[in-house]
Amino acid sequence: MEHLISVFVYGTLMTGESNHHVAAPYLLSAEPGAVRGILCDYGPYPALILQGDGLVCGEWFTVSEEGLAAMDELEDYFGPGRSNLYDRVWIQDALMSGREGWVYVWEEPRGCPVIEGGSWSIHRNKKRV
């Protein structure tokens, strides 16, 4: 039996975003969600920092192990203690009790501006105008 994995996505992996095609072949379900933290604008994509009590909007994906591996590759995550662009940590949804899974995060903002409102999709659309 295949092991299913829950992953919170908040940027380019979300439905309709530029890197959704990476997760799409492995995606079994996608549901809206939110986690506590701040979102930073790194230019072409955002980064989640688990600081503060703001809400970051995104989606909970249920994927296969192959899907998690594909997302790890996109996010330059090579494993615990390695030189990763993003770390992958376990998190709980801020609004739905019992909803939890993996998420890709940075430890600090690295000089990038905070995205007010915690929504990459809304922020990206504003950047286009």
Residue, then its C-alpha position, 0 to 999 in steps of 0.5 A: m500500500e502506498h504511503l500518503i503524505s500531507v504537505f502545506v504549500y504556499g507559493t509556486l506549487m499551489t494550484g494555478e501557480s508556475n511550479h504546480h506541474v511538479a506536484a500535479p502528477y502525484l497530487l491526490s487532493a488539495e484543500p485550503g489551509a493556513v499556518r502561523g508565520i510570515l511570508c517573504d518575497y524572494g522575487p520569483y517565489p516566496a519563503l515561509i518563516l515560522q515567526g510571529d502569529g500572522l496567517v499564511c494562506g496556502e493549500w494542503f496537498t496529499v501526495s505520494e512519496e514520489g510527489l514529496a521527492a519531486m517537491d524536495e528536488l524543486e525546493d533544493y531540500f537534500g535532507p536534515g542537516r544538509s546544505n538546503l535552500y529550504d528546510r522541511v519541517w512538520i507543522q500544524d494548520a492554524l485553523m483546522s485542528g488535526r491537520e498537519g504535515w510537512v512544509y518548506v521554510w527558511e529560518e529567517p527572512r534573509g533580507c527579503p521583504v515581508i508579504e503583507g496579508g500572507s498570500w503569495s497569489i494576491h501579492r503576485n497579482k499585485k506585483r504584475v500591475 
